[in-house]
């Protein structure tokens, strides 16, 4: 959602092509305002999610229940008065830096994104899994830790001080009481474990890198995110891989006019329906809707941090080429002694592609054999996305999607577990333990 | 890195939001991402898209835009006319071809359609027969001359009691 906010608060006075400035503006907003905006966007973003479900009469309810957003939302009078975010999309209320001009502007509702006819959907939980797989969270956490405990990094500019303060307050302490983001409690105190729990339940997949020291269970014991989950989607990954293989066969044979055509629309639809059912079953009654919102929000903050040459990136001399968060991540990791995974680049790109496609799979858009052509006709957007996903998934995970003669189950711990990979490479799936790694993503350089 | 650039969401709310004032017809062609063009050019190679598949393709494109992915607009901004409860305002521009504007209930049933809507500059005013003030419009579709949906409008809430009292 923070990447969305950067677009929403675009300052036309700063001229075109100012995405870096827009991203920086997000980091200059006071964290209490950002926190309250999330409360607001849960409502109108969630409503738009539901509206999208009806847009094409797709068969499954968004977020598992059309009632879940309203059930968990804050009373509108409170949300839009005493607890309004005060962020405006129209008044460009950003402090001049340096120095900030007190008081920090506070604008009455509506907040950015409210009332957008196109709606304001948020990403699928798969986005969070794939972005976290890059190790961005652990690297940024280490950057924040180093800044707040010592002077081993460059002197931060005022803009970076804003980012440090907001990052620590928003993501490394408990959220305000009764906030929509408050999914930690004495019953589930660790958000790292909560995220892994959600990934496990919905996708039957783990991050490849283990938890930092002090967060995990003792060696040999069951990972805490797998305890008491009951039913989880243990087959998700293998079905997804089979689905992508079948789509690839369709792509390969799209223009095949001679001989047998191995494309099997009915089988593609059957696999799509199975994926849709698995995701839908875990979301019954709106389960995981709030968790998904929180987790994708979290990861979008760190993704935005790396998406451009933002103040933190400039201060730490980790600048990279346009639209290359992986390059910046690698440099940032080097500053704090953590090696980013070799496939971070693929995971960043995969996240943006998988999120909408998986949402539509979940909604049942491809449950009918007649819709299979949309997936493998690469002249359309869906086909192009599916084709790119197949490339990137194979590169990142090692699952052989294009070798149609190969029909092996995915490696439990991914195909890239060897070598110098402190933050794991391949996604670990059911039955796997996290890939053995060197410094497990919490390395202290 | 080949990650796509992101777009401003206001682009997704109007067909005129593209970067350089591309004309509406080209926008719409792009909205189909070449899919239909490809099929027309190669009718033997790929089966024609069904209206349902066109809906899915358009909705997917619109959803991507909502998430901020680059792409052309397939969403049109729609509002209830505050002075007439059965009138929907649609903000263009629109292609210069015969269009039909259809309003749907949340359950997917059709509320009504208007093929002879009024032009107001680049915008359109569609009178939907049977649309009541208290009625929610779950979605709006703009159909081309072949009754193929080419644009989507989002949900429009019922008009307020105050507004309704002024409706015709």
Interface residues (C-beta under 8 A of the other chain):
Chain A: X3 X4 X7 X8 X10 X19 X48 X51 X52 X54 X55 X56 X57 X58 X113 X116 X117 X118 X119 X120 X121 X122 X123 X254 X255 X257 X321 X323 X324 X325 X326 X327 X345 X348 X349 X352 X355 X356 X357 X359 X360 X365 X366 X368 X370 X371 X373 X374 X377 X379 X380 X381 X382 X383 X384
Chain B: X1 X2 X3 X4 X5 X6 X7 X8 X9 X10 X12 X13 X32 X33 X34 X35 X37 X38 X44 X45 X46 X47 X49 X50 X52 X53 X55 X56 X57 X59 X60 X61 X62 X63 X64 X65 X66 X67 X68 X69 X71 X75 X77 X78 X79 X104 X106 X108 X138 X139 X152 X153 X154 X155
